[in-house]
Amino acid sequence: MSQHFPILIVLLPLSAALLSPFFSYFHRQAGKWVSVAALAGAFLCAVGLLLQTLQGGGQAIHYWFGNWEPPLGIEFVVDPLNGFIVAMITFVALFTAIYSTPFLKKSNWLYMGGYYTLMSLLCVGLSGMTLTGDVFNLYVYLEIASLSGYGLIALGGNRGTLAAFRYLLIGTIAASLYLLGVGFMYAKTGSLNMADLGVLLQAQMDSPLILMTVALLIAALGIKAALFPFHGWQPDSYTFSHPGAAPLIAGAMAKVPMYAMLRFFFYIFGAQHLFVQHGLFIVGVLGALGIILGSVMAIAQDDFRRMLAYSSVAQIGYIAVGLAVGNLYGLIGAVLHIINHAVMKSSLFMVIGGIQYRFGEFRISQLGQICKKMPLTVTVLVIAALGMIGIPPTNGFFGKWYIMLGAVQSEMYVYVAVLVISTLLNAIYFFRVMENVFVNPPANLKEINPVGKFELPLQMLIPIVIFGVAILALGVYNGVLVNEIVKLGLPEVFLR
């Protein structure tokens, strides 16, 4: 059974996506539980795979579809690095699916079934992108994730529909650019398997066609990750998406394309080549600009959701800078930030979603003294905010710390300055939130969804608390994460 864990991570939520509307038709809640059970199974399979790779000393697990041997066949490849990332994706998807349920209590069977179909498909797409060992298969999963993401954003209402349409137009351009880059690689090598490309491309790395491929991948994956200046679709999409799905959209969707960028530049092309070094330099510059611009724009927002959206532009910039630094510390920092930011941003969107559910409010200026009405929720807000600023022992500190160490080691002091300035800017907009929550006069908030005994329905409150604990746990045990997982997944032969 365990040998089929890689495919079950995708097959279980894919089956749930197909079955959810059918079961919802007979009982409105049944489709939801089918999806939640499938996502729980996918999470357990991901954890099992991660443990297998760790027990094997970091040896990758290869799963061949139809028993066709690569490079002719398609395979999933699992190592400690992507094993942990896919565990993170399924973890966020599972608890977001549970968290969503109160938002859907008045929905009919078709809306309920369709929502959980899209949620399951988004998990399928993101997990498949992470696990696949085939560059064209990555495109297929990228499109599955994108199409389901468009649907979940559109479910946010009229403005969500407009945001989804804008994202669809820009996302289609990104997919086309990616597919063109894949075509160039296939034209030079006749292969689509990542490991095979990593060997065959080494003799072709001086070709102008490879230069074009690097540029196309930066643009395509940069758009999907909302890397500055390709982020135009992102603020509205995060702000107006369905509030139940926003933790998964904001937490995971942008991180997987950055992980794909890491795979291409360090595992397939090799960062020692001149074209790749130039490409990483451009990624680093864009990341640094995004860090500053995103942080400044976040300060200007009164809508908590939009503040978090612009904050994500800055946080993607951290990952880009870690990739651009390119040494061991820089890549450790980039990977840590992919994982850590997913948990922090998901928890923050859960927090504001909970406030929006109970009071219909999302403006920062209207959160005065809300700590007295929602103490547990606000506690997680404070933990996540401290993580975003980068204050130990929260997890957000360690990703920034490793990126900064890598920048110092490579004598890229401009990045050090950018990281310090951005930390101060992060403190400004998050302490402004905490000032409203704890210090400002009480806001005139009226419950639109009375919750009774607890401050939120338990389906919402338990995931929020779990994510708050996860932020602290990932910080306290960051050494285990780095030594046992990240380093095993970053073969030094690919580092410069």
Secondary structure, DSSP 4 states (H G I P E B T S, - for coil): -GGGHHHHHHHHHHHHHHHHHHHHHH-TTHHHHHHHHHHHHHHHHHHHHHHHHHHTTTPPEEEEGGGPPTTTS-EEEE-HHHHHHHHHHHHHHHHHHHHTGGGGTT--HHHHHHHHHHHHHHHHHHHHHHHB-BHHHHHHHHHHHHHHHHHHHHTT-HHHHHHHHHHHHHHHHHHHHHHHHHHHHHHHHS--BHHHHHHHGGGGTTSHHHHHHHHHHHHHHHHHHT-TTS-TTHHHHHHHS-TTTHHHIIIIITHHHHHHHHIIIIIII-TTSHHHHHHHHHHHHHHHHHHHHHHHHHHT--BHHHHHHHHHHHHHHHHHHHHHH-SHHHHHHHHHHHHHHHHHHHHHHHHHHHHHHHHS--BGGG-TTGGGT-HHHHHHHHHHHHHHHT-TTSHHHHHHHHHHHHHHHTT-HHHHHHHHHHHHHHHHHHHHHHHHHHTSPPP----SS--TTSSS-HHHHHHHHHHHHHHHHHHHTHHHHIIIIIGGGS-GGG--
